[in-house]
Amino acid sequence: MKALVSAFNAWTCIVISAFGIVILSIIGSMFASGHHSMMGSTEDPVNGGKVAAAVFGAVVVYAVFLVFCALQAWLHARSSGRGEIALR
């Protein structure tokens, strides 16, 4: 199987996806628990659970990106271990 993206792009996607998962998980859990920093104003949403569900949906999307990019990085590591010539 051949990789679709470059090794640099795969590793960049891994880092960004991991960061997105961590940050959005924290934000989603704060909305789910009704934390005062997220729910303390009259302009904030009334139902934090629905907002948390949307944020956790974004976490799932980032997790799919993470799996795809990890597969791409693994393909690059596997191909470089067999002595293949990489054309850049």
PyMOL commands that place a pseudoatom at each C-alpha (Angstrom):
pseudoatom trace, name=CA, resn=MET, resi=1, chain=A, elem=C, hetatm=0, pos=[0.000, 0.000, 0.000]
pseudoatom trace, name=CA, resn=LYS, resi=2, chain=A, elem=C, hetatm=0, pos=[1.327, 3.438, -0.891]
pseudoatom trace, name=CA, resn=ALA, resi=3, chain=A, elem=C, hetatm=0, pos=[1.037, 6.514, 1.333]
pseudoatom trace, name=CA, resn=LEU, resi=4, chain=A, elem=C, hetatm=0, pos=[-1.210, 9.344, 0.123]
pseudoatom trace, name=CA, resn=VAL, resi=5, chain=A, elem=C, hetatm=0, pos=[0.487, 12.199, 1.976]
pseudoatom trace, name=CA, resn=SER, resi=6, chain=A, elem=C, hetatm=0, pos=[4.108, 12.992, 2.756]
pseudoatom trace, name=CA, resn=ALA, resi=7, chain=A, elem=C, hetatm=0, pos=[5.737, 11.931, 6.013]
pseudoatom trace, name=CA, resn=PHE, resi=8, chain=A, elem=C, hetatm=0, pos=[5.981, 15.554, 7.181]
pseudoatom trace, name=CA, resn=ASN, resi=9, chain=A, elem=C, hetatm=0, pos=[2.272, 16.133, 6.547]
pseudoatom trace, name=CA, resn=ALA, resi=10, chain=A, elem=C, hetatm=0, pos=[1.373, 12.899, 8.316]
pseudoatom trace, name=CA, resn=TRP, resi=11, chain=A, elem=C, hetatm=0, pos=[3.336, 13.808, 11.450]
pseudoatom trace, name=CA, resn=THR, resi=12, chain=A, elem=C, hetatm=0, pos=[2.003, 17.364, 11.401]
pseudoatom trace, name=CA, resn=CYS, resi=13, chain=A, elem=C, hetatm=0, pos=[-1.537, 16.004, 11.220]
pseudoatom trace, name=CA, resn=ILE, resi=14, chain=A, elem=C, hetatm=0, pos=[-0.818, 13.661, 14.140]
pseudoatom trace, name=CA, resn=VAL, resi=15, chain=A, elem=C, hetatm=0, pos=[0.376, 16.521, 16.343]
pseudoatom trace, name=CA, resn=ILE, resi=16, chain=A, elem=C, hetatm=0, pos=[-2.499, 18.846, 15.420]
pseudoatom trace, name=CA, resn=SER, resi=17, chain=A, elem=C, hetatm=0, pos=[-5.083, 16.083, 15.857]
pseudoatom trace, name=CA, resn=ALA, resi=18, chain=A, elem=C, hetatm=0, pos=[-3.736, 15.091, 19.267]
pseudoatom trace, name=CA, resn=PHE, resi=19, chain=A, elem=C, hetatm=0, pos=[-3.747, 18.731, 20.384]
pseudoatom trace, name=CA, resn=GLY, resi=20, chain=A, elem=C, hetatm=0, pos=[-7.304, 19.184, 19.074]
pseudoatom trace, name=CA, resn=ILE, resi=21, chain=A, elem=C, hetatm=0, pos=[-8.524, 16.072, 20.866]
pseudoatom trace, name=CA, resn=VAL, resi=22, chain=A, elem=C, hetatm=0, pos=[-7.068, 17.199, 24.193]
pseudoatom trace, name=CA, resn=ILE, resi=23, chain=A, elem=C, hetatm=0, pos=[-8.289, 20.788, 24.005]
pseudoatom trace, name=CA, resn=LEU, resi=24, chain=A, elem=C, hetatm=0, pos=[-11.767, 19.956, 22.696]
pseudoatom trace, name=CA, resn=SER, resi=25, chain=A, elem=C, hetatm=0, pos=[-12.181, 17.200, 25.287]
pseudoatom trace, name=CA, resn=ILE, resi=26, chain=A, elem=C, hetatm=0, pos=[-11.459, 19.715, 28.035]
pseudoatom trace, name=CA, resn=ILE, resi=27, chain=A, elem=C, hetatm=0, pos=[-13.871, 22.265, 26.553]
pseudoatom trace, name=CA, resn=GLY, resi=28, chain=A, elem=C, hetatm=0, pos=[-16.566, 19.622, 26.041]
pseudoatom trace, name=CA, resn=SER, resi=29, chain=A, elem=C, hetatm=0, pos=[-16.266, 18.338, 29.585]
pseudoatom trace, name=CA, resn=MET, resi=30, chain=A, elem=C, hetatm=0, pos=[-16.525, 21.895, 30.902]
pseudoatom trace, name=CA, resn=PHE, resi=31, chain=A, elem=C, hetatm=0, pos=[-19.757, 22.408, 28.952]
pseudoatom trace, name=CA, resn=ALA, resi=32, chain=A, elem=C, hetatm=0, pos=[-21.092, 19.011, 30.049]
pseudoatom trace, name=CA, resn=SER, resi=33, chain=A, elem=C, hetatm=0, pos=[-20.478, 19.754, 33.719]
pseudoatom trace, name=CA, resn=GLY, resi=34, chain=A, elem=C, hetatm=0, pos=[-21.882, 23.302, 33.472]
pseudoatom trace, name=CA, resn=HIS, resi=35, chain=A, elem=C, hetatm=0, pos=[-18.629, 24.922, 34.552]
pseudoatom trace, name=CA, resn=HIS, resi=36, chain=A, elem=C, hetatm=0, pos=[-19.107, 28.588, 35.476]
pseudoatom trace, name=CA, resn=SER, resi=37, chain=A, elem=C, hetatm=0, pos=[-16.468, 29.799, 33.014]
pseudoatom trace, name=CA, resn=MET, resi=38, chain=A, elem=C, hetatm=0, pos=[-18.498, 28.335, 30.143]
pseudoatom trace, name=CA, resn=MET, resi=39, chain=A, elem=C, hetatm=0, pos=[-22.034, 28.839, 31.438]
pseudoatom trace, name=CA, resn=GLY, resi=40, chain=A, elem=C, hetatm=0, pos=[-21.734, 31.920, 33.658]
pseudoatom trace, name=CA, resn=SER, resi=41, chain=A, elem=C, hetatm=0, pos=[-23.049, 34.635, 31.312]
pseudoatom trace, name=CA, resn=THR, resi=42, chain=A, elem=C, hetatm=0, pos=[-26.569, 35.362, 30.087]
pseudoatom trace, name=CA, resn=GLU, resi=43, chain=A, elem=C, hetatm=0, pos=[-25.286, 35.175, 26.496]
pseudoatom trace, name=CA, resn=ASP, resi=44, chain=A, elem=C, hetatm=0, pos=[-24.002, 31.621, 26.919]
pseudoatom trace, name=CA, resn=PRO, resi=45, chain=A, elem=C, hetatm=0, pos=[-26.100, 28.601, 25.880]
pseudoatom trace, name=CA, resn=VAL, resi=46, chain=A, elem=C, hetatm=0, pos=[-28.822, 27.448, 28.243]
pseudoatom trace, name=CA, resn=ASN, resi=47, chain=A, elem=C, hetatm=0, pos=[-28.220, 23.731, 27.694]
pseudoatom trace, name=CA, resn=GLY, resi=48, chain=A, elem=C, hetatm=0, pos=[-24.528, 22.903, 27.969]
pseudoatom trace, name=CA, resn=GLY, resi=49, chain=A, elem=C, hetatm=0, pos=[-25.173, 19.228, 27.225]
pseudoatom trace, name=CA, resn=LYS, resi=50, chain=A, elem=C, hetatm=0, pos=[-26.113, 19.915, 23.604]
pseudoatom trace, name=CA, resn=VAL, resi=51, chain=A, elem=C, hetatm=0, pos=[-23.014, 22.064, 23.131]
pseudoatom trace, name=CA, resn=ALA, resi=52, chain=A, elem=C, hetatm=0, pos=[-20.896, 19.346, 24.744]
pseudoatom trace, name=CA, resn=ALA, resi=53, chain=A, elem=C, hetatm=0, pos=[-22.343, 16.770, 22.332]
pseudoatom trace, name=CA, resn=ALA, resi=54, chain=A, elem=C, hetatm=0, pos=[-21.369, 18.942, 19.359]
pseudoatom trace, name=CA, resn=VAL, resi=55, chain=A, elem=C, hetatm=0, pos=[-17.861, 19.449, 20.741]
pseudoatom trace, name=CA, resn=PHE, resi=56, chain=A, elem=C, hetatm=0, pos=[-17.451, 15.718, 21.355]
pseudoatom trace, name=CA, resn=GLY, resi=57, chain=A, elem=C, hetatm=0, pos=[-18.567, 15.147, 17.764]
pseudoatom trace, name=CA, resn=ALA, resi=58, chain=A, elem=C, hetatm=0, pos=[-15.607, 17.279, 16.700]
pseudoatom trace, name=CA, resn=VAL, resi=59, chain=A, elem=C, hetatm=0, pos=[-13.382, 15.139, 18.946]
pseudoatom trace, name=CA, resn=VAL, resi=60, chain=A, elem=C, hetatm=0, pos=[-14.526, 12.069, 17.002]
pseudoatom trace, name=CA, resn=VAL, resi=61, chain=A, elem=C, hetatm=0, pos=[-13.629, 13.784, 13.713]
pseudoatom trace, name=CA, resn=TYR, resi=62, chain=A, elem=C, hetatm=0, pos=[-10.159, 14.620, 15.063]
pseudoatom trace, name=CA, resn=ALA, resi=63, chain=A, elem=C, hetatm=0, pos=[-9.773, 10.999, 16.212]
pseudoatom trace, name=CA, resn=VAL, resi=64, chain=A, elem=C, hetatm=0, pos=[-10.537, 9.792, 12.677]
pseudoatom trace, name=CA, resn=PHE, resi=65, chain=A, elem=C, hetatm=0, pos=[-7.905, 12.222, 11.337]
pseudoatom trace, name=CA, resn=LEU, resi=66, chain=A, elem=C, hetatm=0, pos=[-5.448, 10.917, 13.926]
pseudoatom trace, name=CA, resn=VAL, resi=67, chain=A, elem=C, hetatm=0, pos=[-5.992, 7.299, 12.868]
pseudoatom trace, name=CA, resn=PHE, resi=68, chain=A, elem=C, hetatm=0, pos=[-5.646, 8.170, 9.167]
pseudoatom trace, name=CA, resn=CYS, resi=69, chain=A, elem=C, hetatm=0, pos=[-2.459, 10.169, 9.706]
pseudoatom trace, name=CA, resn=ALA, resi=70, chain=A, elem=C, hetatm=0, pos=[-0.967, 7.523, 11.977]
pseudoatom trace, name=CA, resn=LEU, resi=71, chain=A, elem=C, hetatm=0, pos=[-1.583, 4.963, 9.242]
pseudoatom trace, name=CA, resn=GLN, resi=72, chain=A, elem=C, hetatm=0, pos=[0.143, 7.244, 6.724]
pseudoatom trace, name=CA, resn=ALA, resi=73, chain=A, elem=C, hetatm=0, pos=[3.134, 7.732, 9.057]
pseudoatom trace, name=CA, resn=TRP, resi=74, chain=A, elem=C, hetatm=0, pos=[3.326, 3.976, 9.596]
pseudoatom trace, name=CA, resn=LEU, resi=75, chain=A, elem=C, hetatm=0, pos=[3.324, 3.396, 5.837]
pseudoatom trace, name=CA, resn=HIS, resi=76, chain=A, elem=C, hetatm=0, pos=[6.208, 5.846, 5.460]
pseudoatom trace, name=CA, resn=ALA, resi=77, chain=A, elem=C, hetatm=0, pos=[8.157, 4.197, 8.260]
pseudoatom trace, name=CA, resn=ARG, resi=78, chain=A, elem=C, hetatm=0, pos=[7.551, 0.759, 6.770]
pseudoatom trace, name=CA, resn=SER, resi=79, chain=A, elem=C, hetatm=0, pos=[8.614, 1.813, 3.278]
pseudoatom trace, name=CA, resn=SER, resi=80, chain=A, elem=C, hetatm=0, pos=[11.765, 3.566, 4.483]
pseudoatom trace, name=CA, resn=GLY, resi=81, chain=A, elem=C, hetatm=0, pos=[12.778, 0.459, 6.427]
pseudoatom trace, name=CA, resn=ARG, resi=82, chain=A, elem=C, hetatm=0, pos=[12.801, -1.650, 3.253]
pseudoatom trace, name=CA, resn=GLY, resi=83, chain=A, elem=C, hetatm=0, pos=[15.233, 0.628, 1.472]
pseudoatom trace, name=CA, resn=GLU, resi=84, chain=A, elem=C, hetatm=0, pos=[12.809, 2.101, -1.024]
pseudoatom trace, name=CA, resn=ILE, resi=85, chain=A, elem=C, hetatm=0, pos=[13.835, 5.287, -2.775]
pseudoatom trace, name=CA, resn=ALA, resi=86, chain=A, elem=C, hetatm=0, pos=[11.667, 8.239, -1.794]
pseudoatom trace, name=CA, resn=LEU, resi=87, chain=A, elem=C, hetatm=0, pos=[11.056, 10.772, -4.528]
pseudoatom trace, name=CA, resn=ARG, resi=88, chain=A, elem=C, hetatm=0, pos=[10.145, 14.145, -3.064]
for i in range(1, 88): cmd.bond("trace and resi %d" % i, "trace and resi %d" % (i + 1))
show_as sticks, trace
zoom trace
